[in-house]
Amino acid sequence: MKSANKITASRRMTRGLIAVLVLAMSVSCLAQNSSSRDAAKLAGQRARRIVLVSIPDRRLAVMEDGNVLAYFPVAVGADVSPSPTGEFEIVNRVSNPAYYHAGTVMAASEHSPVGTRWIGLNLKGYGIHGTNAPGSIGRAASHGCIRLKNRDVERLFAMLRVGDAVSIRGERDDEIAEVFGGVQVAAADVAAETSGQ
């Protein structure tokens, strides 16, 4: 009988220890999940990024807190369909967008006129997107949108989110000169970037 009581007591003690271990692990997991949520929340609170587009330089810069994070060569609107100038905001982001224009619909593909990514602005019909004509980059050749090579727009797409600002400038000013350099420097940079160097 004493032996049976010892086994029962031992089992109760083992169950108690298991319960304590499970409780300790649960508290640890809850604390980790809370920390992960807090980290994700803080990451979601990054500074609003600004996309600065210089039409004369045919370049785009991504900025955060006054620092340039990346530069990209772009195509801008042709003389008959100029790019809009002013201050805009990103309102949508679409991976592998379909192309819609004047009754034409083209399925998403790298051969689509809008390429592999669309970053829509709060000006209906205008955005920043890829292209099926990479030779147009560095020129005034679009229907008003800002075009990038598909690999560049995919990188840009990952850097931005809805709510980020877009400033499209039609003339060189002090800020454009500071961000993109002098006229000769900017022109040389665009030529090197578009030639694949």
RAPERA-V805681 format. One record per residue. N is the residue number from 1. BURIAL is b if it has 16 or more other ideal C-beta (glycine too) atoms within 10 Angstrom, else e. D_CENTER is the distance of its C-alpha to the mean C-alpha in Angstrom with 2 decimals. Layout:
BEGIN
n;burial;d_center
N;BURIAL;D_CENTER
N;BURIAL;D_CENTER
END
This chain:
BEGIN
n;burial;d_center
1;e;72.77
2;e;71.53
3;e;69.53
4;e;67.86
5;e;67.06
6;e;65.53
7;e;63.29
8;e;62.27
9;e;61.57
10;e;59.59
11;e;57.49
12;e;56.83
13;e;55.81
14;e;53.47
15;e;51.90
16;e;51.55
17;e;49.83
18;e;47.46
19;e;46.67
20;e;46.02
21;e;43.72
22;e;41.75
23;e;41.46
24;e;40.32
25;e;37.66
26;e;36.45
27;e;36.20
28;e;34.30
29;e;31.79
30;e;31.37
31;e;30.78
32;e;28.13
33;e;26.35
34;e;26.57
35;e;25.18
36;e;22.23
37;e;21.58
38;e;21.99
39;e;19.58
40;e;16.89
41;e;17.75
42;e;17.54
43;e;14.15
44;e;13.02
45;e;14.65
46;e;12.60
47;e;13.15
48;e;11.55
49;b;9.54
50;b;11.09
51;b;10.38
52;b;13.94
53;b;15.31
54;b;18.88
55;b;20.72
56;b;23.74
57;b;21.90
58;b;19.58
59;b;16.76
60;b;13.40
61;b;12.51
62;b;9.68
63;b;11.93
64;e;12.55
65;e;16.19
66;e;17.50
67;e;16.23
68;e;14.39
69;e;11.73
70;e;11.47
71;b;13.30
72;b;13.19
73;b;16.21
74;b;16.03
75;b;18.62
76;b;19.57
77;b;22.09
78;e;25.59
79;e;28.59
80;e;29.49
81;e;26.04
82;e;24.42
83;b;20.90
84;b;21.11
85;e;21.13
86;e;20.45
87;e;18.11
88;b;15.65
89;e;13.09
90;b;10.19
91;e;12.26
92;e;10.79
93;b;8.33
94;b;10.59
95;e;10.85
96;e;14.09
97;b;15.15
98;e;18.85
99;b;20.12
100;e;22.46
101;e;24.61
102;e;28.25
103;e;29.39
104;e;27.59
105;e;25.33
106;e;23.84
107;e;22.44
108;b;19.00
109;e;19.32
110;e;18.32
111;e;21.31
112;b;20.01
113;b;19.84
114;b;16.22
115;b;15.33
116;b;13.12
117;b;10.06
118;b;10.46
119;b;8.57
120;b;11.75
121;b;13.38
122;e;16.29
123;e;18.66
124;e;19.76
125;e;19.29
126;b;16.86
127;b;13.27
128;b;11.13
129;b;11.65
130;b;13.16
131;b;16.94
132;b;20.12
133;e;21.69
134;b;20.14
135;e;23.32
136;b;22.29
137;b;19.63
138;b;21.22
139;b;23.37
140;b;23.88
141;b;23.81
142;b;21.48
143;e;22.62
144;b;20.71
145;b;17.04
146;b;14.93
147;b;14.82
148;b;13.40
149;b;14.78
150;b;13.35
151;e;12.64
152;b;10.81
153;b;8.67
154;e;7.88
155;e;6.98
156;b;4.99
157;b;3.26
158;e;3.18
159;e;2.99
160;b;2.70
161;e;5.37
162;e;8.75
163;e;11.02
164;b;9.26
165;e;11.82
166;b;12.34
167;b;15.66
168;b;17.29
169;b;20.49
170;b;23.43
171;e;25.55
172;b;25.48
173;e;26.16
174;e;26.43
175;e;22.78
176;b;21.72
177;e;24.50
178;e;23.47
179;b;19.78
180;b;20.56
181;e;24.17
182;e;27.34
183;e;27.75
184;e;29.18
185;e;26.58
186;b;23.67
187;b;25.61
188;e;26.41
189;b;22.82
190;b;21.69
191;e;24.74
192;e;24.04
193;b;20.37
194;b;21.36
195;e;24.38
196;e;22.47
197;e;24.10
END
